[in-house]
């Protein structure tokens, strides 16, 4: 809703959010999503509802929906670290390590002392390094094969001689 959300609506949305949180804690993720959705319908300008629903989607492995909800939370409140955290976690689960890395870097900027963010950031950095390494290897692999194919192993001994003796 617009800025015209009434106090009674805000209170009702909060009440529904608390029910949603209880459902979440009981691992009733679909039910918690339904309740967060109700809270959002009453007051769509609360970043917490979107981030919480994103988390519930992640628990159900609905990562695309989690990314959308977390992005909405970030749009509503760009300083809300959990928005980036939830989106980063969803990206991480999808194997989108570079996107996840950006989000966890944001979390770290907003909450420099968050140990969990630090841990996730390290995970992502490792994954991105590994990705870059694998990409590099994949490129060189085909090159390496063509080099290997072109070597005549009978003449390999000749390559080990000092250069000035190689002129036959």
N, C-alpha and C positions, 0 to 999 in steps of 0.2 A: 504494500500500500504506500501511498504518498506520505508526506510529512504529516498528513491529517490523521494518523493512527491515534485513536482515542486511548486514554490511560487505561480504561477498562479492558480494551482489546490487548494492550501491552501486557497487562496482568494475566489475562486469559492465555495468551501465547506463552508466557513464562510458565504457567501452570502445566500446559500441555507439554512444554519442553521437559519439565521435571518428570512427567510420566514417560516421555520418550527416553530419558536418561535411565530410568528404572528398567524399562524394557530392554535397553541396550545392555545394562549390567547383567540382566538375566539371559543374555545371549539371544534374545528375541529380536533379531536385527530387522526383519521385514516389518514387524510391528513398530519398532522404533522409527523406521523410515516413514511409515504412514503417519505417525504422530508428529515427527519433525515437519512433515509436509503440511499438516494441519496448522502448526505453529507458523510456518512460512506464509501460508495463505492468509493468516490473520495479520502478521507483521513480517513482511518480506525484507525489511531493512536491518534485520539483526544478523550480523555475520556469524555469530555463534551457531545459530540454527543450521545454516548452510554447511559450516565446517563439521558439525556433529553428524549431519546427514551424510556428508562425504565419508566420514569415518565408518558409518554403518554400511554404506555401499562397499567400502574397501573390505569389510569383514565378509561380505557376500561375494567378494571377488568381482564386483561390478565396477571395474576400475575407470571405465569411460565416464560413467555417471559420477563417480567420486571426483574426477578431474573437473567436470563441469560445475559441480556444487562448490568445490574448493575455490575455483576461479571466481565464482559469484561472491563468495565470502571475501576474497581479496579485493574485488571491485568495490564492495561496500565499505571495507575497512583495510586499506593498504598497509596499515601498521599492525594488523592482527596476525601475529606470528603463526598461529595454528592453521590459518588458511594456507599459508605456504607449506607448512609441515604436512598437512593432510594431502595436499596436491603432490608434494615431493614423494610421499610414501606411496601414493597411487602410481606415479610415474616409475618409481623404483620397482614396484611389483610388475609393471608392464615391461620392464627391461629398457625403459627410456632413460638411460643413466645421465645423459647430458642435460635433459630437462630437469630431472630430479636434483642434479648437482646445483643448478641455478636456484631452485627453490630452497634447498637447505642452506645455501650461501646467504639467502635473504633472511632465513630464520636466525642464522648466526649473527647477522648484522643487527637484527632487532633484539635478540636475546643472546648476547655474547657468552653468557655463562651457562647456557642450556647444555648439559652433558649429553643428552640424547641426540640433540641436533648435531653436536660435535661428532658423535659416533656415526650417525647417518651420513654426515658430510664425508667422513673418512671412507666409509663403505662406497659411496658414490665416486669419490676420487679414485679409489682403487679400481672400480669397475670401468670408469672412463679411461684410465691408463691402460687397462687390460684390453679394452675395445680398440684404442688407438694402436696398441701393440699388435693385436690380431689383424687389424686393417693393414698395417704395415707389412706383416708377414704374408697376408693373402696376396698383396701386390707382388712381393718378392718371390713368393712360392712359384708362380708361373714363370717368372724370369729365371729362377734357379733351375727349374726343370729344363728349360730350353738350353741353358748353359751346360747342364749335366749331359743332355742328349748329344751335344756337339763335341763332347770330349771323347777322343779315342783313347781308351784306357791302355792300349799297347804303347802309346807314345808318352804316357804320363811320366815315365822315368826321365825323359829328356827335359821336362820342365823343371826338374830339380837341379839341373846343372847350373853353374854360374853363367851369367848372361854371355860373357865373351866367348864361351866355348860352344854356344848353341848354333853358330853358323856351321852347317855340315858341308 
